[in-house]
Amino acid sequence: MYQIENTLYVMTHNAYVHLDNTTVRVEVERETRLRVPLHHIGSLVCFGNVMVTPALMHRLADEGKSLVLLERSGRFKARLEGPVSGNILLRQAQHRLADDTTFALATGRALVAGKLRNSRTLLQRGARETADPEEVKTLSRTAESLAASLRAAKIAADLDALRGVEGEAARGYFAALNLVVKPQARASFALDGRTRRPPRDRFNALLSFLYSLLMNDCRSAVEAVGLDPQLGFLHAVRPGRAALALDLQEEFRSVLADRLALTLINRGQLGARDFEAREGGAVLLNDQGRRTVVTIWQERKREEITHPLLQTKVPLAVLPLLQARALARTLRGDLPGYLPFLAK
């Protein structure tokens, strides 16, 4: 358990988090492990079986601070916040345009295009960095396949066809991702396709954990600009599913999550020691692995890049918020169409 910037992460099994006057206290087996003034916390994120008192929940809600519950694997479970705010006119526009098949398809195409372009860029970078001619050929061929998928996405007749293009492209992408891992790390981090619930290997466990962190950031971004996170354009609407946050997440998967996963593996910052196997074949990050990933995730988000449209330097942490604002402007009619973030 530790605090990074204004977010308090509690990862210890059976930790007890409660309010002591104006201080948040974290105890494990009745021993105080951490004290943090409440006004220093913007969000409390709990992994696995962590007990949070009702008094603290009420205080967080009263002060507009969020409580996020994740499984030990990092999979999103729930989010507690105060009353929903935001521009009702913007939400009305969102609901109206979600039923507009032309608008929804155009927006879905843009989201998929962003994902495919950024995935292709990652593979092309991998091809430049490997010295093995056969691996260069495979990565380049997969990158060209993603370019073909981009062309197919532009002419997809409906959302189902678009999702089919995206799904087929994703399978090819994950099949090639192993080749971006350094040879000496491949024995420990072999990716046998994308497996989710549960992840079946260390690479998938790491990706699932990072995608959960990214999902939380994307959901926060769409809510911050006043959008309804449950109503998306690319992902189908289902009860309890934050479809719009999933939409926004797509263009950032390779940029923020996959690149970081590869960095952690290739630099040896994570190893087999940071994972544990469960009954049924599931593989998860252990406590030490999760601490390492969350720490480096937050450090990474502080890095600055030049935004291709704004032409100004911004921290990676604000990219989801900038894209959520762009989507809101599109819904209002201020922009002719949604433009995804494209990495270099």
N, C-alpha and C positions, 0 to 999 in steps of 0.2 A: 504494500500500500504506500502510496506516495502522491505528492501533488506536483503537477506539471502545469506551469502558468496558473490559470484559474480553474483547472479541472482536477478533482480528487479521484484517484483510481483506487478501488479497494479490491484486491484479488485473493486475499487469504481466506481459505475455507473456514466457515463458521465464525467469521469476524462479526463483531457487534458494533454498530455505528449508531451513536445517539447524540442528543443535544445536551450540552452542559452550559446553561445560561446562554452566552453568545458564542460558544465554542463547540465545534464538532469534534467529538472524541471517538477514536477507534480502539476497541479492545479485542484481544484474542485470549481466550481462556482467563478472563477477568484481569488481564494485565493490559494496561494502557500502552498502546504502541505509537499512537500519533494524536496530536492535538492541533487543530487548525481553526483560526477565527472564522466564523461563518461569513463575514464580509469579504474574505479572501477567496471564497469559493463561488464559481459561477455554475458549476455542474458537478454532480456526484455520479460516478460510473461504477457499478458493482458487477463483478464477475462471479458467477456461480452462487453458492449458498452463502450469501451475506445477509445478515439481519439488520434492517433499518427500522428504527422506532417510528411509530405514527406521529409523535411530536415533531420529529425532524422532517418527516414527509410534509406535514402541514406547513412548517416554517419555510421549507424550500419552495412550496407552491405559493405561499403568501408573498415571497420576495422575488418571484419570477425566475427561480433557479430550477434547473431540470434534474430529475433523478432517472438515470438510464440503467436498465437491468439487462445484462447479457449472460448467456450461458458461459461455462468455463472455456468453451471453444472460441468464444467471442461472438457467437450468433446472437443477433438482436432478439430480445424477448418483449420488452415493454419500455415505455417512456412516460413518466409522470410530470405534468406541467400544470401551471395555473390555467385560468380561463383563456380560451383561444382569442387572439386579437388579430388585427390585420384588416385590410381594406375589403369590405364586403363587395364593392363594385368589381374589384379584381377577381375575387372568387366567383362572382356571378359570370364574369367573362370566361373564366377557366371552365366552369361547368357547361356553359353554352358551347364553347369551342370544342370541348371533348366529344360532344355529340355531332360535330361537324366533320364528316368523314374526310373531306378534302384537306381541312386544316390538320386533323389528327395524323393523316398519312404523311403530309409534308413535314410535320414536326418529327414524326417517327423516323422518316428518312434522314433528317438532319442529325438526329441522335445516333442512329446506326452509322452514318457516314463518319461522325466524329470518333466513334469507337474503332471502326475499321482503319481509318487513317492513322490513329495513334498506335494501334496494334501493329500496323505495317511498319511504322517508323521504328518501333522497338526491334522488330525482326531485322530490319535493314541495318540498324546499328550493330546488332549481334553478328550479322554477316561480315561487317567491316572489321570486327574485333577478333574473329576467329582465324586461325592460321591453317585450318584443315580445309582443303579444296572441296571435299565432298560435303562438308557441313556448310560451306559458303553456298554451294549449289542448292542444297535443300532449303536453307533459310531464304535464299533469293527466290526460289521457285514458290515457296509458301507466300512470300511477300507479293509476288505477282498474282497469286491466286486471290489474295485479299484485294488487290486492285480490281480483279474481275468481279469480285463480290460487291465492291463499291459501285461498279457500273450496273450490276444487277439490282442493287438497292435503289438506284435512281429511277428505275422503271418498274419497280414492284407494283402490282396492280392494287393490292390492298395490304392491310396490316398483317394478315396471316402469312401472305407471301413474303413480306418484309422480314417477319420473325424467322421464317424458314431460311432466308438468305443469311441472316445474322447467326443463326444456330449452326449452319454448315460451315461458315467462316470461322466461328469459334472453335469448332472441332479441329480444323486444320491448324489454327493458331496454337492451341494447347499441345498438339502433337509435335510441333516444331520447337516449343519453348524449352525443352530439355537441352537443345543444342546451344542455348545462350548461357547455360550453366557451365562453369569451368570443369574440365574433365576430371580433376581430382575430387570434385564434390558430387559427381553424378551418382556414385554408388549409394550415398546417403540421401540424395534428393532426386531420385528418379520419379518423374511425373508420368503416371500411367493413365492418361486421359484426365478429364476433370470429374472428380467425385466430390459430393457435397455433404450429404446427410446420411451417414457420417463421412468425413474425409478418410481416405484409405491409405494415404502415404504422407510423408512429412511435408512435401511440397504443397500438396492440397490442403493440409492442415494450416500451413502458413498463409496460403492465399485466402482461405475461408476467414481466418482471423483478421487479416488486413481488409478484406471486403466488408467485414462487419464494422470496423472502425471507420472506413470510408462511408458506409451507409449512414452511420450516425451523423457524420459531418454533412452529408447531402440532405438528410432530413432536416437538420437544424437550419440549413441554408434556405430551403424552400419555405419553411415556417417563418424564418426571419423576414422574408419579403412579403409575407401575407398570403402565400399560396396554400392550397389544400394538399397535404402530402399523400392523401389516399387516392387522388384522382389523377391518373397519368394519361399519356397519349400512346406510348409504345407498349407498355406493360398492361395486361388486362386487369380490370378492376376486380378485386376479391376482398371479402371481409377481412379486416385486420392487416391488409397488405398496403404498405406505403408505396403505391405504384409510381407516383411522381418522383419520389426520392430514388427509386430504382432506375427510372428514366435518366435522371441527372447523373447517376453513378456511372452509367455505361461509358461515357467518353473519358472518364477518369480512371477506369480500371487499370489500363496499362501504364498510364502516366504516373499515378500516385501509388498504386498497390503493387502491380507486377514488377515495375522497375525496382521498388524498394525490396521486394522479396528476392530478386536476383542479386541485389547489392549485399543483402544480409548473408546470402548463401555464398556468393563468390568471394567475399572478404573474410569468410570464416567467423562472422559475428554470431552465427547460429550453427549448431551442429546436432548430431544425434542425441547428445546429452540433454538437449532442450525440449525433447518430445517424449511422450509416453504412449504406449499402446493400450487399448481397452478391449474388453470382451466384445466379440462380434466383428473384430477387425478395424475398429475406429482408431485413428491416430490423432492426438491432440498435442498442442503446446503445453508444457508443464508450467508451473508458477514462474520459474526463472526465465523460461523462454518468453512468456507473455510480458514479463517486466522488460526484458531486452527489447522486444518489438515495440511496445508502447513508448518507451523512452526514445528510441531512434525515430519512430513515426512522428513524434512531436518535434524532435530536432529537425527532421527533414522538412516539415511544414513551415518552419521558420526561414528556410532558404528562399531567396528571391529569384524570380525570372522576369524577363521582359514579356509582357502580355502582347501577343501578336496583333490584336486590334487596338488596344489602348495605347500601345507603344510607350509604356511606362513600366517600371519595375514594381512588382507586387510579390508578397509572400505566397508560397504555394497554398497556405492555409485559407486564403481568401478566394481561391479560384472557384470552389463550388458556390460561394455567395455571389460572385460576379456573374456566373452563368445563370444562377437562379434569377438575378435581376434582369438579365438579358431575356430570359423566358417571360418574366412578368411584363417587360416592355413589349414583347411580341404579342402577348395576350391583350394588352391595352390598345394595340394598333400603332404603337410608336415605332416599331420596326416591322419591315415587310415579311420577315421570316426569322426563325431561330438560327443562329450561327453557333455551332459547337466550338469548344476550345480545341485547338490543334497544336500539339507539342512539336518541338523541333528535335 
